[in-house]
Amino acid sequence: MAKPVIAGAVAFVLATILTLFVRGFARKQGFVAKPRSDRWHKKPTAMMGGIGIYLATIFLVLLFVPINREVLTIIGASSLLFLVGLVDDVLNIKPYQKLIGQMFGAAIVVGVGLVLPLTESDLANIFITVFWLVGITNAVNLLDNMDGLAAGIAAIAGLSLTVGFFSNGQIDEAVLIAIFVGALAGFLVFNFNPASIFMGDSGSMFVGFLLASSVLLSDTGGRSRGVFSIIAVPVLILFVPIFDTTFVTIIRKLWGRKASQGGRDHTSHRLVALGLSERSAVLMIYGFAAAAGVLSLIVSRLETTQSIALIAFFIIVLTLIGVYLSKVKVYDEREEDLASRNNAVFAFIVDVSYKRRIFEVLLDVALITLAYYTAYTLLFGSFEQSGNWEIFIRSLPVLIVFKLFAFLFFGVYRGVWRYTTIGDLFIYLKAVLAGSALSTLAILLFYRFENFSRTVFFVDAVLFFLAMVGSRLAFRMIRELLPLPHTPEARRVLIYGAGDGGEMVLRELRNNSKLNYRPVAFVDDDPHKREKLINGLKVYDGNGSLSELCAKADIQEILISTKKLSADRISELKELCRNNDISLKRAELRIEPLEFE
């Protein structure tokens, strides 16, 4: 591992120096990206950072890596893409012109026989490989939408690829990608938030194409170079750009927008809209990329069915996150109205998304399968080549049918995930127990329970209940893990009364962003509630110095949520608010009769 590490370290130093010089050159020559409404950066920022990445990579590859036909081809084709991107940075060429350049690069790669061997047809493999190369190149280009995002994700993907190469004994390929990762890391010194230089299209197209084509050098495949490992490993390594591009493309199409149109609707932008800082959003996506990279290394060494199960779990988690992010508002009301009026497909999809029952049923089918498979794996290890595999395949449809029937009977699909309560958890428990009991009884009747393990069904029930509860609480868990979004002009409010009424007011303020409030803390006259926490907010003693607390916390408004305050106490609050220029309001639930005309 010494040679890849040394090469990567040298690349880091060289790229850092080169990027520093390129930044100065770009600023001097006026190659800067100016802020735009559809872009994220807020100040003019130097471009051409891809030059530093490219020069450091190419120079050190020629120095450290033995040049053979495959390496020369990848470096040459990637250089072509660098030049196409550089021309775009200078002249702003049209998308179809860039696509032609990408097709030329892809043709060079497949022309020397570097293809994804997914089918028995050479022609089909060539078309799939070209689609892969062009798709990943554009995915990385689209991912370059926030400081440090594209470069960091590419570095993590490259690191996963380097480890895979090294573990397979492909030392020269490991050195090549280690140099590439080091160059990206050197660029990140100046590109991470707050960025002082962007890589530009010259960088994103070079980075994306080099990553996509380098995957073709891999001999990863574990025990056998099967079709599944050929697909799964590269897809996992580059999962984040694939996920983001797919997610944005689908959402934009549903909203009647062009897929190639710039915008603030990427995964990173939606995380910021949920309340994360730019750095936190980027680091969270780094985490997803790292998890996918580790998963790619694990999958390459597992049996195919085990790999499928592991990837299925990962996809379910990412799907739940994607569904949650899709509900984040990133378009203005005018665009929403236009899409809802002019796009019939959009209206249909929205209707389906609100009902969500089809999605829930399909999710539960996947969870039933995963839980049952995991139960067998935990008890019997790798069982695909044993008689238990036939038993598993025969009995799985029975479990799916009877467990879904139990869910329907107990009303599992009537609930709304966002408002899942303890009562719902008891319904889930009863449904799981009933489904497991019915499945066991059916297998007893159909197969007389011959060669079946009772322990498997017990473990399966436990795993399925945990998976089901986790999926139903997923949206609430995501919301709790993320900070609450607040607009800069949101009014900082102190809630007076830390009882049931105060907790209800807090939930309403957090769930209804149109009220434009930012809850800061509670105040209560009950000394037993002092220093307690309610949904993350601290309770302060109302008998203390309220004026000092308001000044320290920069309180702009006090909301009274209790009716237990005396007239004298309310008068004191009015006087305090008058003296400190603080608004005073009462929040309460009102039920009023409506008069008939």
N, C-alpha and C positions, 0 to 999 in steps of 0.2 A: 504493500500500500504506500510505500515511501515515495515512489516515483510520481504517482498521481497527486499526492499531497504537495510535494515540492513544486511540481508544474503548476498546480492551482494557486499556490502561494505567490509564485513569480508572476502569474497572470494577474493576480489581485493588485500587486504593487504597480505593475506596468499600466494596467487599465486605470488605476487611480491617477497616475501621473498624466496619462494621455487625456483622460476626461477633464482634468483641470485645465490643460492647454486648449482643448476643444471648446470648453465653456468660454474662456477668454476670447478665443477667435470668433465664436458665434455672436457674442455680445458686441464685439468690435465691428463685425460686418453686418450686423442687423438681422441675423438669423434667430429671431425670437418668436415665440408663440404668444400672441396677444389674447387677453381674456375675451371669451365669447359666451353668449347666453346658453349654448349647447355644450359648453366645455366646463370642466370643474375648476381649473386653476383661476386665481383671482388677480394675478399680477403677471406682467411680461416675463417670460422664462426662456432661457437659452435653449435652442434646439441642437440637433446634430450629435447628440450623445452617442448615437449608434456608431459613429466613426471610431470613438475610443474603444468600444466593445469589439468592433470588427478588427481593427489593427492589432490589438493585443492578442486576440484569438488566432488570427492568421499567422502572425509572426512567430508565436510560440508553438503552434502546431507544426510549422515547418522546421522548428528547432528541435522539438522533443519527440515528434511522432514519425515513425517510419512511413514514408509515403507509398501506398499501394493504389491500385486502381479505384477501389471503393472510397478510400479517404480523399483522394484527389477529386473524385467525382462530386462528393458531398461538399467539399470546400469550394470547388469551382461553381457548382450550382447555387450554393449559398451566397457566394460573392456576386453572382448575377442578380440575385434578389436584393442584396445590399445596394447595388448600383441602381436598380429600379426604384427602391425606396428613397435613395438619395436624390434622384431626379424628381421624385414626387415632392420631397421636402423643399426643393428649390423652385420647381415649376408648377407644382400642384396639378399633376396629370389626372386624367379621368379614371374612374374605377375599372372600366373595361380594359384600359391600357395596362393597369397594374396586373389585372387578371391574365392578360396575355403573357406578361413577364413571368408570372407564377407558373403558367402552363409550360413555358420554355424550360424553366428550372426543373419542373417535375419530369419533363420529357428526358432531360439529361440524366436524371437519377434512374428512372426505369429503363433507360436505354442500355445501362450496363448490367441490368439484371437484378437491381435492388427493388424487390417487390414484397408485398405481404402475401404469402402463399396460402390464401384462405380457401381457394377452390382448386379444382383440377383443370380449370380453363386458364391458360396463360393470359388471354385477352381480358377476361373478367378480373384477374388479379392486377393487371396493369391499370384498368379503369379504377379499381378500388384504391390502389396505391396513389394514383394521381389525385383522387378525391381526398385522400388522407393528407397528402402534402399541402394541397391548396387550402383545405379546410383548417388545418392546424395553423398555417401561416396567417390566415385571416382571423382565426380565433385569438391568437396572441396579439394581433394588431388591435382588435376590439377590446381586449383586456387592458390595453394601455390607456386607462381612463382615470387613474388616480396615482398620486405620487408613490413610486416604489412598487406598484402592484405587479405590472407585467414582468419587470426585471426580477423581482423577488420570487414570483411563482415559477418563472423559467429556471431560476437558480435551484429552487427546491426540486423541480422535475429533473433537472440535469444531475443533481446530487443523487437522486434515486436511480437514475440511469447509470451513473458512475459506479455505484455500489453493485448494481446488477451485473455490469460488465466485469467488474473485478471478481465477484463471486463465481462467475462463469469462466474465469481464466483469460478473459479478453483484456489484457493489460494495456495494449496500445489504444484500444477504443476507450478504456477507462481514462487514460491520460488525456486523450482528445477532449472528452467531455469535462474532465476536471479543469482543464485550461479554460474552457468555455464558462464554467461555473465561477472560476476565479475572476474572469473578466467581468462577468455580471456583478459579482460582489464589489469589485472596485468601482464600477459605475454607480452602484447603489449608495456608496458613500455620499454622493452628491444628488442622488435621485430620490432618496427616502425623504419622507415628509419632515420639514418643508423643502421641496425639491428646488434646486437652483439650475437644473438642466433636465431636458427631456430627451429620450432616445430618438424620437421621431420615427417616421416610417422606415428610414434606412436601418434603424436598430430593430424595430419590431418585426420587419419582414425577414431580416437576417436571422434574428433569434428564433422566430417561429419556424422558419424553414430548416435551419440547422437542427433544431430539436426533433422535428418531424422526420427528417431524413436519417438522423443518427439512430433512431429507434429501429430502422431497417437493418442495422448492423448487429442487432442483438440476437444471441442464441438462447435467450431466456425461454424456458418452457418446462423446467422441472424435469420430471421423469420422462416426459415425452413432449416433443415439439408439436402438440396437438393444436387444432384450430382454435379451441377456446383460449389457450394460453397466448396464442398469437394475437388474438383480439384483445383479451383482457389486460395484459401487461402494459402495452403502449397506451391504451385508453385510460387506465388508472394513473399512469405516470403523468399524463396530460389532462387529467380529469377536470381540473378547475377551468381552464380555458374552454374545454368542450362544454361543460355545464353552463358557464356564463353565456357563451355564444348561443347555445340552444335555448336557454331561458329567455334571453333578450329577443331572439328572433321570433319565438312563439308569442311573447307578450306584445311585441311591436306589430306583428301581423294581426293579432286580435284587436288592437287599437287602431288599425288602418294606417300604420306608419311604415315607412320604408325600412327594411332590415339594415340597410347600409347607412341610414341616417344617424347622425350623431345625436347624443342625448344623455340625460342624467338618469337613466333607468336601468343601469347595470346592477349586478349584485352588490357591489361596493357602495353605490349611491343609495340603495335601499337600506343597507345596514346603517349608513349615516342618518338617513331619514328616521330610523327607529331610535336614534339617540346616541349611537356610538360616535366617538371622535374619528377623524380620518385615519389616524394611526391605528386605533383599535380595530376599525373595520378591516384595514389592510392586514393587520396581524391575525385577525380571526380567519381571513381567507388563506393566509399562510398556513394556519393550523389545518384547514381542510386539505390543502395541497400536500402537507406533510403526512397526514393520515392516509391519503390516497397513495402516496409514494410508498409508505411502509406496507400498505395492503398489497401493492403490486409485487413487492419482494416476497411476501408471504404466499400469495396466490401462485406464484411461479413454482412453488415447492410443495403444493398440496395436490391431493386428488381432485379431479375435475368437479365432482359433485360437492366436495367441501369448499372449493373455490367459489362455485356458484352460490352456495348458501351464504358464504361470507360477503360476497359482493352484493347479493340480494338485500342483506341487512343494511349494508352501507347505502345502497340506492334508496331503500325505504326511508332512512334517516334524512338523506339529501332531498328526497321528494317532499317530505313533510316540511323541511325548511323552505324549499322552493314554493310550496303552496302558501306558506305564511308570508314569504317575501312578496309574492305576487299580489297580495292584498294591500301592500304599502302604497299610499298615494304619492305618485311622482309626476303625474300629468296634471295640468291645470283643468279647471272646470269646463272651459271652452272645448278642449280636446275630448274630454269625457262625453260631453253632450253630443259632439259631432260623431264620435265613434258609435254611441248608442243609437243615434238616428239613422246613420248610413250603413251600418255593418250588421247585417242580419245574423251572420255567423257569430259575431261578438255577442249579440243579444242571447243567442242560444247557449253559448259557452257560459256566460254569466249566470243564466238561469240554472244550468246544470251545476255550476260551482256552488250556488247557494243551496241547492238540494243536497249535493255531495253524497247521495246514498250509493251511487254506483262506485264512486271512489272508495267509500268505506267498505263496501262488500269485497271489492278486489283487494284492498289492503288486508282485510281479515283472512282472505284465502291465502295470501302470501305469508301472513303471520302463522296461520295454522300449519302450513307446510314447513316453515322454518322451525317452529317449536317442536314439531314431531321429528323432523330430521335431526335436530340438535339433541333431543332426548336419546335417540338411538346412538348418535355419535358419542355422547358422554358415557353411555353404558357399555358400548361394544367397540368403540374406537372406529377405525376405518372398516366399514361393513359392506362396502359396495360389491366386493367379490364373494360375499358369503350368502347363505340362504336368507339372512335377515333382510337383504335388499329386496328380494321378491316379496317378502311379507310386507315390507314398508310400502312398496308400490301398489300392492293389492289393497291394502287397508287405508291408504291416504284418501281416496275419494269418499270412503265411508265417513271418515272423520270430518272432511270438509262439509258434506251434506248435512250431517246431524248437528254439527256445531253451529252452522249458519241457521238451521231451523231453530235451535235453542235461542239464538240471538234474536231472531224475529219474534219468537214467543214471549220473551222477557222484555221486549221493547228497547233493545240496545240501540237500534238505529233511529230512535225518536229524539235522542238527546242532541244538544249542541255542544261541541267540544269546548268552546270558549267558556262555557258556564258549568263545566263538570264539577260536581260536588261529591261529598262523602257518600251521600245517598246513591249517586250513580255508581260509585265503586262497589257497593253492595249488590246492585243490579248486575254489574259485570261479573262479580264473583258467582252469583247464582246461575248466570247464563253459562259460564265456563264449567262449573260443576255439573250442571244439567247436560251440557253438550258432551262432556267427557263420559258421563254415565250412559247417555244414549249411545254414544259411539262404542263403548265397551260392550253394552248389551247387544248391539247390532253385530259386532264381530263375533260375539259368543254364538249368536243365532246363525250367522252366515258361515263361519269358519270353525265353530266349536272351540275357539280360543287355542287351537293347536299351534304350538311353537311361538305363541305370543308371550311377551313379558308384561306382567302386571306393573312392574316398576317403571317401565317405559311410559305407560299411560299416566302414572302418578307424576313423574318428572315432566311429561308433556303438559299436563294441566297447570302445573306451577309456572313453567316457562311461558305458556300461552297467556296466562292471567297477567304476568308481569309485562309481557310484550303489549298486550291489549291496553292495559292501564297506561303504560308509557306512551303509546300512540295517541290515546285520548287526551293525555295531559301535555302532549308535546307543545301545543301552541301556548299554553299557560307557562310552561317551563321556559320556552324561548323568551316570552315576554318578561319573566322574572329575571332571567339571566342578563337581559339587555337593559341599559339605562333608559329612563323615560325620555322620550323626545320632547324638547321644549323649543319654542321659537324665542329669539332674542328679546322680543317685546312682551313675552308672557309675564303676567303680573305675579309677583312673589306673595303667596298668601299663607296666613297663619290660621289654622282651624281651631276655634275655641270650643272645646268639648271632645273628650277622647272616649266617647261611648259608642253605642251602635249607630247613632245618628252621625257622628263624626266619621266613622269608618265608611258609612254609606256615601257621605259627601266626598270623601277622598277618592273612592272608586269612581264616582261620577266625574270628578275633575280630571282624573287620569284617563278615563275612557272617552271623554268628550273634549277633543282638542280645540273645538270651536269656541269653547268657553274662555280659552286663552289664559288659563291659570297654571301656576307652578306651585304645588303644595310644598311647603318648607318644613313645617313642624306642627305638632299639636300643643295645645295648652289646656290644662284641666285643673280645677280647684281641689280635686281629690288627691291628697298627698301620697296615697298608695299607688297611684299611677305614675308617679314621678320617675323619670329615667327609663320608663318602659318603651318598647317599640311597637308601633302598629303599622303593619305593611311597610316596614323599613323607615318610618318617620318617628323621631324621638318625641316623647311627651315631656313637656316642661311644666313646672309648678306655676299655676295661675296666681298663687299668693306671693310669688317672687317679684322681681323688678321686670315687669312686662315691657316697660319703656326701653330698658337696656337691651332686652332680647330683640325687640323690633329693630333697634338701631344696628345691633350686631349682625342680624340676619337680613338686613335690608328689606324689611317687610313693607309691602305696599298696600296690603289689604288684610283685614281680619274678617273671617266668616264665622258667625256664631251658629253652631250646629245643635245646641241644646236649649231646652225651654226651662231649665232649672235655675238659670241665673236670676238673681233678685233685681228689682228695679234699681237699687242703689249700685249694684255691680255694673249694670248696663250703663248707668250714668257715668261711672268712673271710666268705662271703656270709651264712651263718647268723648269725654274730656281728653283722655290719652290720645285718641286718634286725631282730635282737633289740633292738639298741640304738636303732633309729630307728622301732620299732613298724611294721614293714613285713612283709607276708606274703611268703613264699617258696614257690613251687611249681614243679614240673617239668611241662612240656608235651611230650607225645610221642605218636606214632602207635603203637598197640598192636594186634597181631593175635594173638588167643588162640583155641586150639581149644575147641570145645564138646563136653562129654561127652554120650554117648548114654545115655538111661535104660534 
